[in-house]
Amino acid sequence: MDNQSIQHTRWNCTYHIVFIPKYRKKVMYGSNKKDLVEIIKKLCEMKGIQLIEGKVCVDHIHMYVAIPPKMSVSEVMSYLK
């Protein structure tokens, strides 16, 4: 991935985030899985976050995202939750 820029700064802030529901409940399958994929893609697009790669498993979600430096990782996760 190329470095992106904001005014006078070039950045490449990529993170591997694992999102796990409480008690690792196995609730992400079937139609829920398809809905989650669409919702996460749409939310990332709305905030300007680049979703490089993602996978929804039965009890957790893996995301590899590029977050602009003006946003913190905790801010993004609270937005997605």
N, C-alpha and C positions, 0 to 999 in steps of 0.2 A: 504494500500500500504506500502510495506517495505521501510525503508530508503535506499537510494542509496548512493554510495560512490565514491569519487574522491580522490585518493592518501591517504591523512591523514584526510579527512573530510567526515562525513556522513551527508546527506542532505535529506530533504523532502520539497521541494518548490512547492506547488500546488496552482494554481490560478483559480478563476472563472472569465472568461473574457466574456463580452458581446460586440459584434461587431455590430454596427448600421450604415447603410448607411445614407448619408446626406438626411435630410428631411424625414427620415423613409419611403422611397419609397418602395412600395410592389412589389419587382422584383424577390424575391427568391422563385420560385415555379416551378413545372413541371420539365422539363429537366435541367433548371438552378440549381435547388436544388440538383439534382443528381450529376451534374458536380462540384458544390461547395464542396460537401461532399468528392468527390474523390480528388479534388485539395488540400483541406485543409489537408486531411490525408497524401497525398504524400509530401507536403511541410513540415509538422511536422516530418515525417520520415526522410527526407533529412537533417534536422537541428538537429536531436537527441532529439526532443521534444516529450514527451509521451502524446498523446491525450487520456485521461482517459475516457472522455464522451463528447459528443457534440450533439447539436440539431440545425437544420436549420429551423427557422420559416419564415413566409412570409416577415417580415420586419426587422428581426434581427437574429443573430447567438449566441448561448450559447456554450461556450467551457470550459471544466474543464481540465486543462493541468498541467503537471509536467515539469517545466523548470529548466535546470541545473543552478547552481548559477553563472557560468561564463557568463551567458547571462542575460540581463535585460528584464523586461516585455515590456518596450517600444521598445527595439531592436527586440523582437519577433513580436510584433504587426506591426512594420514598414515592417518587412520581409513578413508577411502574407498579408498585404494590397497590 
